[in-house]
Amino acid sequence: MLATPIHPRDLPLFSADLEVISNVLDEVCEDRGVGRRTQEAERLGAVMIQLYRQGVRDGAKLAALTKAYL
């Protein structure tokens, strides 16, 4: 038995997870006029990954929370 608990943030992201995040990132970047290969987009992607690992799996909710971050 493990001595320490496994947190969702420690689990790997699979291709289906990354596809959801990538699609939402594309949507948010296009909506906000942010280039996909900018530092701003990287920061937004990092925020999305954090939110996703905290349990926000719905694309619309993920987009809304990320847009609120801006």
RAGI-V970309 format. One record per pair of residues at least 4 apart in sequence whose ideal C-beta (glycine too) atoms are under 6 Angstrom apart, sorted by the first residue. I is the first residue (numbers start at 1). GAP is how many residues later the second one is. If there is no record, write none. Layout:
I:GAP  I:GAP
//
This chain:
6:4  8:45  9:44  13:4  13:5  18:4  20:39  21:27  21:31  24:35  24:38  24:39  25:20  27:36  28:35  28:38  29:5  29:7  29:12  34:6  34:7  36:5  44:22  47:19  47:22  48:4  48:14  48:18  51:5  51:11  51:14  52:4  56:5  56:6
//
